[in-house]
Amino acid sequence: MNEEKMVPQKLGINGLGRIAKLSIWHHVERKYFSEIVVNIGREVGTRLEDIAYFLEKDSSYGTLHNYLYGARAKRCIEELDEKSGSFIADGVKISFLRQARNPSQIGWRSHGVELVVDATGVFLDPTAPPDDPKGSARGHFVSGAKKVVVSAPFKIKDKSREMPRDAVTTIMGINDTDYEPKKHLIVSNASCTTTCLAYMIKPLLDYFGADRILSAAMTTVHAATSSQSVLDRAPKSRATDLRKSRSAFNNIILTSTGAAKALGLVIPEMKTIGFIAESVRVPVTTGSLIILAIMIQDESMAHPINRELINGIYKGAVSHYPDGYLVFSEEQNVSSDIIGLPRAATVIEGAENHTRTSAVRIDAERLLKGEEAGRAQQRRFIEIPVTQTVIYGWYDNELGSYTNMLGDRTVSIAALMRKDAPVAVSVSV
C-alpha cells in the first residue's frame, strides 16, 4: 500500500473473536481510520476495563503496546469512558456496541459507519435476505452500511442458488482487481489457508500454465482454532464432526477444509485441475503449514524439472507481488518463527522443496475404443515424463498473514469508497 494518513472515515467491525481482535490491532497500528466501531452484541465482563484488558493482552502475540512499540513500551489504552462505551488506543478511538446480535439491528447509520468487516464467522451466506430472522450479511445494509467485507469464505446453504452478482471473493495481490466498486457490495476475503495456497499455486501456474499441471493435492497442518474444544466434551446437537469436540491440547485431529473450492473463485484456472485438499489440526495456537504436492507434465527425462527451477520460480515471483506478500526462505524454520511475521501470505520453505521425475506408462488400449484401439496395438504403452514436486509454505493463520491482508483489503475498499463519494457542494445564501 502507499504511504497512508488517517482519514475522517469510520470502520465497523462485527464480532470480537480472534480475527476481529487482531484486526483492531492492525488498524490501531495502521491509523488509517479515524474511529473503529466494534459491535460485540452482548455485555463483556462487568465494565469497559474488562474489554480493554481483553483487547490489550494476547496469549499468542503478547500485549498491544509491545506489538506497537517493542519491549520498553507502556500501556497505550487510555481515556476509558464507561458512559459512551469507548476508549483511545494509541490515538485511535474505539467504540463498543453491546446491544444487537442481528446485523439488521446494529444501527451502523447512527454511528456514521458505512464500511463493515463482519468477523463473526456466522453470516457467510450472501444469498440470505436482509430480514433473515437468524441474521445475514445483508442485514448490515439495513443498519446503514454500504459495503461489507466478510472475513471467511462464503457458504451458500441452498446449493441450487448461484453466487449473487453483487458478491465476490478476492485475495489481495491475486485477484483483488476483480472487485468492482459500482457492482460489488459484499466481499469475501477467503480464508487464511486459501490465501497461503493461492501464493503457492499462482507462481507455478504463471510459469508452467494450467495445461501442464496434471493434478494437485494439499494438506494444511493447521493450528487449533476456537471451533475446537479445550477439553473433551459432548458434541453439540446435530454435530457431524465429532473430532472437534475432542481436546485440542492433546490430539492431532483430522478435519476438512474448503480451500480447494475457494481457490477456484480467486484463480479460475484451478477449476480445470484435479485438486484434493485436506486439513490436520495440531496443538499450537497459531503458525500453520501447507504441504503442496503437484504433478507436472515434464518435457524431457534428460533435463527434468528440478528443485533449483522450482525455487527459482518462487525467488523470481517475490518481486511480482506487493508488500512482501510472498516470502522465499532458505532457513530451517519452525512454526513459531512465522508468528507475527508482517504481511507474509506465504513463506516458502525453499530448503525443503523437492522434486522427483519419472516416466508414467499409460495403457493406450484402455483409453481408446474401436479403430483407435486397433491402431494403439502397435504402440500400446505411451510413456510421459512427469515431475512430482512437493512445496512447503508457512503462514501465520491469524495476525501475520490473514489479518494483515484483510486489513489491506479493507483499506483498499475504503479508499475507493472515498474516491467515489459524491462531492458535497455548499451554497451561499
N, C-alpha and C positions, 0 to 999 in steps of 0.2 A: 504494500500500500504506500501511497505518497505520504509525505510528512503531513500530519494532521494537527488540528487545533480544536478545542472544544467549541461546539456549535449549539445554538439555542434550540435543541431538539431533545425530546424525552424518549426513553426506551422503556417499553413494558416487558416484564418477564413474568410468565405464569408458571408458578411452581417454585419450590425451594429444595429440590433434590440435588444430586451431585452435579449435574450439568448446569442447573440454574445457579447454584452457589459459586461454581468456578467461573461461570460467565460473568457474574458480578465482579469477581477478582479481575478478570480480563478487562472489563470496561472501566473499573476503577483505575487500573494501571494505564489504560489507553487514553482516558479522558477525552473521548470524542463527544459523548452525550452529556448534556448539562445536568440531567437528572435521570435516575433509574427508579422506576415504579415497579415494585415486586408484589404480585398477588400471591399470598400464601393460601388464602381461603379458609383459614382456621387460626385459632389462638396458638401461640407458641410459648411454652413456659408460663411465667407469671408476670413478666414485664418485658419492655423493649430491650433491656440489657441482656436478656436471655437470647434474643435474636442476634444481638451484636456479638455475644460470646460464640454462638454457633458459626456466624459468618467469619469471625476473626481467626478461629483456630481450625486446623485440619490435620487429621491423623496421617495423611499421605504427603502433604505439601508444607506442613509447618504453620506459621502464622502469616496473616495477610501483610503485616508491616515488614516482616523478614523477607517475604516474597517480593515486596516492592523495593526495599532499600538495603537488604543484607543483614548480617548478624548484629550490627550495632543499632538497628532501627528501634524506635519506640512505638507504642500503640498509636495508630492513626485514625481510630474511630472516636469521634467526639460530638459534642452538641446533641446529645440524645434528648429528643422531645417526645415524651410519652403521649401527650395530648394529640399531636399531629401524626404520631407513629413514624417518625423519621429521624435520621442522624446523618452526620457527614463522615464519609470515609475518604481520607486523603484528599479533601477538597471537593468530592463528588457527593451531592445529596442523594440519599436513598430513602424512599418512602415505602411503607409496607401496608398492604391492604389485607384484611383478615376476615372478611365477611362472606364472600361468594365463592363457591367452587365451580359453578357452571359459567363458562366463558361469557354467555349472553347476559349475565347479571353482574359482571365485574364493574362496569362503568368506566371504561378507559376514557371515554369522551370528557367526563368531568375532571379528569386529571391531565388532560392535554396530551394523551398518548395516541399516536397513530400507527406506530410500528411495534409489534409484539413478537417476542420469542416465546413460543409455547414449549416449555421444557418439562412438562408433566409426564410425557410418555404415554398419555392416555388418549388424547384426541388426535388420532392418526388417520382417520378415515376422511379423505377430502370430499367424499360424496355425501357424508352425513349432513342433514339440513341444519340451518342455524337454530331452529327451535327444537332440536332433538332433546327430549327430556333428560337424557343422560349427559348432555353437553356435546359440543363439537367444536372443531377449529373455526368453523364459520360463525359460531356464536360470538367470537371476538369482534366481528364486523357489526353485529347488533350493538355491542358495547361501545363502538366508536373507532375501532382500529380500521386502518386502510390496507395494511399488509400484515401477513402472519408468516413467521418462519418457524417451522416445526423441527425440533432437534432430534429427529428419529426418522426412519423410513416410513413412508405411507403404508397403511394396511387397509385395503378396501374389503369390507366384510362380505358384501354381496358380490360374489365372483362373476356374476353376469354383467356387472357395471364396469364401464371403462373409466380411465383416468379423466377427470374433468379438464376442459381446455384451459381453465384458469389456474391449474396446479402444475408444478414442475419440480423435478428433483435435480439438484445441482451439487457439484463439488468444486470448490474454489481451485482454479488452475487447470481443471479438467474440462468442465463444460459450463462454467458459470455464465458464459455469454448466451446460453440457452434461455436465461431469464429475460423476459420481455416486460419492461415496466408497465406498459399500457395493457398487457394481456394477463399477466400472472398476478394473482392475489395471494396464493398460498405456496410457499416454497419449502420443500423438504431438504434438509441438509444431509440426507442419507445417514449413515452410521459411522462410528469410529472404524469398524472393520472394513466397510466398503470404501472409506476414504483411503485407508492404508493400501488396500488391494488395488484400487484404481491407479495409484502411483507406482505399483509394482508391475501392473499389466501394460499400461499405456506406452512406456518406452519400448517394450518388446513389440507391440502392435505397430508402432510407428516405424520400427526398423525392419521387421520381417513381413508385415502385412498379415491380415486376418486369414488369408487363404493358406498360409504355410503353418499356422498353428492348428494342430490336429485335435488336441484336447488339453484341458487344464483341470487341475484339482488343487484345492487349498484346504489346509487345516489351520484354524486360528487357535493358538494356545493362549487363552484369554483369562485375564484377571477376574476375580469374583465380582459380582455386581449386587446391587441391593435387591434384585429379584430373588436372590438365594437366601437361605436361612443360615443364621449363625450356628444354631444347634439343630439337631433333628427335630422335626415337628410333623404333625399330621397334615397331609395335603389339603389344600383348600377345596371347597366344593367344585366339582366338575374339572378339577385339575387333571391334565393328561400327562404332564411331565413330572413324574413322581420324584425324579432325582433332584429337582430344585428345592425340595423340602428336606433334603439331607444336608448335613453340616458342611458349609463352605470351608471351614477351618481344617477339616480332617480328610477331605476327599478330592480326588481328581474326578470331575463329573462330565460325562458326555452330554452334549445338548445340541441344539440346532442353531443355524444362522441363516438369515435371509440375504446374506451378502451377494450371492450369485445372482439372485433376481434383481436386486437393487443396482448391481453393477451394469446390467443391461440397459437401465434407464439413463445412465450417465455416459456409457460407452456402447452405443448401439451395435458395433461390430461383434461384441461378445455374444449377441443372440445367435450368431451363426456357428459358435464354437461349443462343443460339448464341455460342460463345466460342472464340477461337483464341489460343494463347499460344506465343510464340517467344522464343528466347534468343540473345544475341550476347555472346561473351566478349571483353573488351578488356584491353590490357596495363596494368592498375593493380592494386594489391594489395588494396584494399578501396574501398568507396564505389561504389554502383550506382544505376541509374536505371530506372524503368518509364515507358514511353510508352504510355498507355492511350487507345484510340480507341473511343468508344461512340456508337452510333446510337440516338437517342431520338425516339419519335413525338411531334411537337410539336402544339400546339393551334391555332396561328394563324400565318400568314405575316406578318400585320400586327404582331404582338407576339411574336416568336420568343424561344426560349431564347438567352441571350447570355452572354458571358464574365463580366459582373458578377453574373449569377444563379449561375453555376457557382461562382465564387469565394466568393460569399455563402453558398452551401450548406456549403462547407468551413470558412469562418470560423465559422459557427454550430455546426458539428459538433465543433469543437475542445473546447468545454466539456463535451460529452456523454461523452467518453472519459477514463478515469483516467490520472493520472500523466504527462501530456504525450505520450501515445502518438501523437497526431495533431498535427502542427505545420503551420501555414499561413505561408508566407513570400512576401513580395513583393520580396525581394532578388534580385540576379543571382548565384545560387550556381554553384559548380563542385563537382566530386565531392569534392575534398579538404576542402571546408567542412563536409561531413557526417560526416567521420570522427570517431568517438568521441562524437558528439552524444548526450547521455544519453537513453535510453529512447524515442526517437522511432522508432516503427514506420515512419512515413512523413513526409516533409517535402514538402508540396505546393508546387510552384514556380508560385505564382499569377501571376507576371509573364509566364509563357509559355503558360498555358492559353488556348485559343481555341476558337471555335465557327464553324460555317457551316450555315445553314439553306437548304434548297431544297425544291421540290415534286417528290416522286417520283411518276412516272407508272406506274401498274400497269395492264396489259392484262387486264381482267376476263374476256375471252373465253378467254384461255389458262388461266385458273384454274377456270372453271366449265364444266359439261357439260350436255348435254340442253336441257331447257326453260330452265334458268337461263342457259345461254349465249345462247339466243334473246332473253331479256329484257335481257341485257347489251349486245346490239347497240345499244340506244337510248342506252346510256351505257357505251361500250366501255372508255374510259380513265378511271381514277379517280386523282385527284391527292391525295397525302397529304403534309402538311408534315413533314419530317424534319430534325432537327438533328444534325449530327455534331460531337461535342466531343472535343478532344484535351487530355489532362491529363497533367502531368508529376509524378512522385513520386520523390524521392530516398530512399535508405536505405543505412545502413552495414550491409552484409550480414554483418559479423562482430560486433564488440563493441557498437557503439552501439545498433543495432536488435535484431538477433536474440538475441544472448546475454543482454542485459539483460531482454528479455521472457521468455526461457527461465528466467532466474533468478526472475522474478516467478511464473511457473507453478510452479516447483519449491517455492518458499517457501509458496505458497498451498496446495499439496497437503500439504506438511509440517505446516502449521498445522492442517489438517483431520485429519491422522493423529493429532496430539497431542490434539485435541479428542475424537476417537472412541476414544482408547486406553482400555483398562479401568483403573479406579482400583485401585491396589494397597492392600489392606487389611491392616494389621498387627494381630496378635492377641497380647495379653499372656498369658504363661503363668506 
